[in-house]
Amino acid sequence: MKAISAILMDYPSSAHLHRALTSLYNINSQLHSVTILQEKDIHLPMPKKQSMLPNPVVHTYQPNGFGKLLNEVIAQQKSEYILFLKQSEYLSPKITNEALQLNSSQAVMQHNYSLKHISLPFPLLVRTAYLQNHPFLLDHQLPFKDALFSAWLSTMDDAVVVDKKDLIKRATESTTRDRIEKLQLLEKYHYKKTSTEHPSLTILMANYNMENYVEAAITSCLFQTERPEQICIIDDGSTDDSYKHIQNWRHEPVIQLFTKENAGKAKALNDLLPYVTSDFILELDADDWLDADAVSVIKSHLPHLPEDVAVLYGNFRRWKQREGNILFKSITTGRPVHERKDLLSYHFPLGPRIYRTASLKAIGGFPIVPFKNGRLFEDVSVLNRLITTYRLQYENFTVYNIREHKESITRKNKKQWYEFLNYL
């Protein structure tokens, strides 16, 4: 029976693709179809025994279109299983038909991917019906395309997943800093889920015209190894389709959604404060995202904070947005801020900012200062107010990712920063 549809994805060269196609010979008796998904056109190599394989169907996808195309291809499949091979992977010459089977209680066969000190699972063989009922997220719902399989696997019930070894081989791969940083983030999707008695945490997010990125920010809150107590999101009168994207997540029990006429980020965040019931608040920009262990790491610091500390902060990981891709830039390490002059000389932004809820509410929330009617640099305004009464505390942790892109408010308003400093 032709039970397997093979999907080969993102091969860097014709030679790599040729090796993958050739490796399918050993399972030809089970092979129903072969589909190739590539971001760019690639010369389709013709293996010597091409007649033994189903004719490959090749699709190219647009930037940010991989997840959508993959779901569409899967929806059309009639075979019992989908086999995934990607980048430089090919089937082991020792593979047998018997190895690629799942018992009645299993839906996913995964294999382990290792590079240097990093190890993470990827799906190899999945029941087609299961995939059709559990589709992948779309590219704009993830921080970067390579997160698609890790995010999907992290939602699976362990009872339906089986691990298999020695079924996959791969050619030598690049080990760029960008690649390593991304793989380390993917590894966190598979950390053990936890629940602690640490102080409670709410994530606040104010969105304005970030339709391309806001869903990635939201899903990063949902893929946490330890869930926050609340996720409060407000759309500040966006003129794009942001709110439509945000509403895709309205059924998540932990999420509360709000919308208002545009009045600036400070006023939007203040509108959320009455709904916060947690001990602490993490502020997340709608174009940024969190590591999957962010809540767990942050909560581990909260029990030890002195009562006079109003803000906990750490380091940032910076990324440069390109069309259809994002590239790692650097990690910006924070430094201690003891008094106002330290704050005003800080290389902003300072963060991630985790506020003690009682302290933030005690000063009336985010100040609406006369400068630009409080529409700019609300983070500095609130820290400037808090530091007159409370302390800020730096800890060396990195769980927050800043996305640098052409629509960024910070990028657009660099020139006004010095005017704002003079105002303060």
N, C-alpha and C positions, 0 to 999 in steps of 0.2 A: 504493500500500500504506500502511495506517495503521501507521506504524512507531514513533511516538513517544508515550509517556505523559508528560504534563506534571505536575509536582508543584510547587505554589506554597505558600510557607511564610511564616508570621509577617508578614503585611501589617499595617501600623499603622492603616489606615483603609479604609473601603469604596471611597473614591476611588482609593487606591493599588492596591487589588485590581482595580477596574474597569479601570484602565489596563493592568494586566498581562494580564487576560483578553482585552481588546480587541486587544492586541498578538499574540495567538495566531492571529488571523485569517489572517495571511500564511503560516502553515504548516498551515492547516486540512486540506489534502489528506493530510498525514502524521499528523494527530493522532488517536490511538487513544482516549485518555481524559484527563481533567483531574481532579486531586485537590488539595484545599486543606487544609493543616494549619495550625491556629491554636491558640494557647494559650487564647484567650478567644473567645467567640462573636462573630461579626462578621456584619453585614448583607451578604448575598450580592447584589451588584449584577447587574442583568440587562442586558448589552450589547445595543445595538440589533439586532445580527446574531446574537443568542443561538442561533438555530436552526442557525447555521453551525458551532457548537462542540458537542462532546460535553457532555452534562449534567454539571456539576461535582459531585463527591462531596466533602462537607466533613466533616473529622474535627477534633474538639477533643481536646487532650491534657492530662493532669494535670501538675502540677509534677514535674520530673525524668522525664517520660515521653516526651519528644520522640524520642530515638534509638530507643527500643523501637517506637513507633508507625511511625516512618519505615521501619524494617527490615521491619515487618509489611506495610506498604503495598507496598513493593518486592517482597516475596516473592510477592505476588498478581498482579503484572503479567505480561502475556503479550507485550507489544510488544518490539521489538528494542532500543529505546533509552528511557532516562529523561532528561527535560529538567528541570533544576532552576532555579527562579526564587524569589527570597526578598526579603522586606522591601519595598524600594521599586523592585525591578528590573522591567523589562519588555523585550521584544524590540525591537530596532531596527526602525523602519519599512522599512529597506532590506534586511532579511534575506530570504534566498531558501531554498527547499527544499534546494538543492545545498549550502548552507553548513553544514547540519546533517547531515553524514555523516562516518563514520569509515572509513578503509581497513581491510583485513583484519588488519593488525598493531597497530592502535590500539584502545584500550578506553575512553579518557577524553579528552574535549575540555574544556579549562579556559580561563577568561577571567580577566583581571586586574582586581582591585578596587583602586582608589586613593582615598585620603582624606588630604588634606594631604600629609605627607611619607611616608605609609605606603603600601606596595604589596604585595599578596599575591594568590595565585591561588585561585580557587574552581572547583569542577566545574560545568560547564554541561550537557554531554551525556555520558552514560555508557552503555555496553552493559549491558542489563538482566541478562544472565547473569553478567557480571563483578561487578556489584553484589551479586547474590544469593550469589556465592561469596566476596565480600569485604565483609561487612556493616560498618555503622558501629558504633562503640563506643556504649555506653549513657551516659546523662547522668551517672550516679554514677561513671563511669570517667574522667571529664574534669573539669578545674577549673571550667569553666562551659560552658553549652550551646553557645555560639558557637564553641567549639573543635572541634566535631564534624567539620566539613569539612576544616579545616586538618590535624587529626590524621590523618584518613583519607588525604588527598592526600600527606602526608609519607611514607607507607609505600609509595607507588606506584613502580614501576620507570619511570624516565624514558622507556624505549623504548616504552611503551604510552600515553604522554601526548602530546597535541598542543595547542599554544597557538593560540587564535583571538582576533582583536581586532575591535572595532566591531560585535559582535553584540548587546551588552547596553547599555541605557540605564538610568539610575536617577534618581529624584527627589532633591531636596535632602534630605540626612540630618542628623541631630543630631550635633554634635561635642562631646558632654560629655566631661569628664575620664575618666569611667568607660569610655566607648566607646573613647577614644583609648588608654588603658592596655591594654584587652583586645586591641585590634587590634595594638598593638606586641608583645604576647606571642604572638599568632598568627603574626606575621611571623617569629618565631624558629623556628617549626616548619619553615620552608623554607630556613633557613641551610644552607650546604653541609656535608655530613658530613665529619668530619676524624678523623685518627688521628695522635697525636704521640708523641714519646719522653719526654714530661714524666713526673715521678714518678707512680706509680700511686695510684688512689683507689678506696676502697670506700664504698658508701652503707649505713649502718646504720639500721634502722627497728624500733622496738618498738611494737606495737599493743595497745591495750586498748579494746574496745567502740567502735571507730570504723568500723562497717560502712558508714555512709553516705559515708565519705570515703577509706577506705584504698586503694581501687582507683585513685582519681585520683592519690594520692601515688605508687603503684607505676608507673602509666603515665607519669607525668612523669619517672621515672627511665629508662624504656625509650625515650622519644621524644627522647633527648639527641642532639645533633649529634656529640658524642664520647662513646662508651659508657664507663661506669665499669668497672673490672676485676671488681668484685663488687657484688652487691646482696644484703645479708643481712637477712632479715626474721624477726622472732620475734613470735608472738602470746602475750601475757602472760595466758593464762587468760581470754580474753574470754567473756562470758555472752551475747553476741548472735551474729549470724552472720558476724562478722568473718573467722574462719578459713576459712569456706567461700568468701568473696570472695577472700581471699588465694590460695587454692588454684587459682583460675582462671588463675594465672600461674606455676604450678609447672613448666611445661614450658619456660620461658625458660631457656636455658643459663646466663645470667649470674646468675640468682636462686637463692639457697639459702633454704629455708623451715624454720622451727623452731617448736615450740609447747611451752609449759610451764604449770605451775600458777601462778596469780597470785601474784606476790611483789613487784611494783613495777617501775618502769621501769629503775632503776639495776641491779638484779639481772638483769633481762632483757637489757640491753645487755652486761653482763659475760659472760653466757652466750654471746654472739656473738663476743666478742673472740678466743678461741682459733682461730676459723675465718678471721680476717682475715689476708691475706697481703700487703696493699698497704702502700705507704709512708705514706699518709694516710687519714683516715676523715672522711666527712661525715655528720653526724647529721641525719636527717630525721624530723620528727614525722609520725604517720600521718594527721593531719588537715590537713597543709600540702602544698605542692607546689613543684616546681622549674621555673624557666624552661627552655626547651629547650636553651639554650646554657650552662646552669649548670656542668656538668662541664668544658666547654672553658674557660670563664672562670676557674674555680677552678684548674684545672691550669696555666693560664698564669702564675699567681702563685707556684706551688710551687717552681720551680727557683731562685727568688731569695730564698727564706726563709733567714735565718741559722739555724744549727744549734741555737741556744738558744731558738728560737721554737717553742713547743709547740702554739699555737693561732692559726690565721688566721681572721679574721672580717670582716664587711662590713656591709651594710645589709639592711633588711627592706622588703618591700612588703606592706601590710596591706589585708585585705579583710573586709567584713562579710557574713556569711552570712544570707540571707533564704530563705524557702520557695521553692524552685525557682529561685533566682537568687543572685548574689553581686555586691556592689557595692564598687568601689574606695574605700578610705579615704585612705591616705596612704603616703608612703615615710618610714620611720624611719631616719635617718642615724646610723650608729655614730660613736663617738669613741674616741680612743686610751685605753688602760688601761695605766698604767705600774707601778702597785703595788696592794697589797691595798685600800687606802682608796678608790682609784679604782673598783675592782671593786665594792665594797659600796655605793658611791653611784651606780652605773650604773643607768640606766633600763632594767631588764631587760625581755625577754630580750636577751642579747648573742648575736649570731650573724649569719649562719649560722656554726656552729662546725665548723671543719675541724681535726681533731686530728692531730698527728704520732703515728703508731701507736706508735713506740718509746717516746715520752714517756708516752703514756697507759698503756701496759703497764708501764712502769717504776714508776708510782705504784700499781699494782695495779688499774687500771681505775677505774670509777666508784665513789666512796666510798659505803659503806652507813653513813650517820651515824645516831646515836641518835634525832635529831629525826624523828618519825613513821616510824621504822625505815627511813629513807632513801627513803620513797615520794614525797616532794615535793622540788622544787627541786634535782633531781640535777644540773642544768646548772651551778648556782651552786656546789654542793659540789665538783664536779670542777675547776672553774676556780679556786676558792679553794685547792685542794690544789696545782694545777699552778703557780700564780703564785708560790708560795714557792721554786720551783726554776728555773722557766722564764719566758720572756716570752710575752705575747700581742701579736699584731700586727694592727692595723686596716688594711684597704685599701678604697678607695672603689669597691665594686661592688655591684650589686643583682640577685640571681638567685634569691632565696628568697621565697616567698609565705606569709604567715601568714593562716590562716582563723580569724576570730573568730566563735564560735558558742556556743550555750547549753550544749553538752556539754563545752566546753573545760575541761581541768584547771586551766589558769592562771586562767581566769575564775572557776571555782568556789572557788579557794583564795587569793584576794586577801587575805582577812582574816588568813590565817596567815603571810603574807609577813613582817610586822613581827616576829612571834614568832620566825621563822627567823633574821632579822637579829640579834636579841638573842641567840639561841643561838650564832651564829657569833662 
